[in-house]
Amino acid sequence: MSLGAALSGFISGAGLIVAIGAQNAFVLRQGLKRQSVVAVITICALGDIVLIVCGVLGIGALVNAWPEVLFATRIAGAVFLGIYGVLAARRAWRGSEGLTPGIADAPSRRRVLLTCLAFTFLNPHVYLDTVVLLGSISTRYAGVDRWIFALGACAASLAWFSLLGYGARLLLPIFRSPHAWRVLDGSIAVFMLVLSAALLWHPIV
């Protein structure tokens, strides 16, 4: 049963985490730029691990009982995604940033880490996926198996963000072209702005 719980946790975690989202788009871009990749992966994975543990401990019930917490997070997340989307649109329009990994005018490490923290904790879907959904699935298991399930889900998060952050460099030959960066930033801008609008206009259920 323990192996089955671990496999179930890994598959469940991967299914929720791998879906393209704002956080994944940010990790991909940092991987392509080769800037603070280890720190970004660490923050994303540790953030998931903390929230998964909270879900297994039963905190998901508190999230459901206090919808105003998700509402506040939804508004803050919408504002953050909107601002980031506008900045990405400006980069795409100007076509002058990020053409070469490791350039001198790269954003500071502190700025990158703060942005990563915002992507990790200002997205209400993260709480629903990890705390509520994975927490609910974990109740199918009892005792040690529940924590083995959580361990599998945590492993999926660490594996995915590592693959995304370090695997991105395989795409570097494509992104040596300024046009490719403009397409990426334009796509990120549209994605972030659509997510921002969705958070403002549609309640999280």
Secondary structure, 3 states (H helix, E strand, C coil): CHHHHHHHHHHHHHHHHCCCCHHHHHHHHHHHHCCCHHHHHHHHHHHHHHHHHHHHCCCHHHHHHCHHHHHHHHHHHHHHHHHHHHHHHHHHHHCCCCCCCCCCCCCCHHHHHHHHHHHHHCCHHHHHHHHHHHHHHHCCCCCHHHHHHHHHHHHHHHHHHHHHHHHHHHHCCHHHCHHHHHHHHHHHHHHHHHHHHHHHHCCCC
